[in-house]
Amino acid sequence: MIVHELAEFGDVIVGLLGELRRTPLLATAMEEHFIASRRAAVTSVFERARDRGELTRRLVDYVIMPLGIPAHPAREPDSGAR
């Protein structure tokens, strides 16, 4: 039963992907209302892991950098005060 449901879901995804290629307005809406928020959530998870030093070099090279997340946390500018 679950295999049948997954197969139907796969057909929906294939159809959606095809329609996204043919319909720029749909692609833009999908990016703005669905993909962008999920990308931001995933980016946040990886940034926190990076800041805690939990990422391996391989993960940084193959996942973090392609997402556009800096490999090292941004440093605060030095105010010169001591």
Long-range contacts (C-beta under 8 A, 24 or more apart in sequence): 39-67, 42-67, 43-67, 43-68, 43-69, 47-73
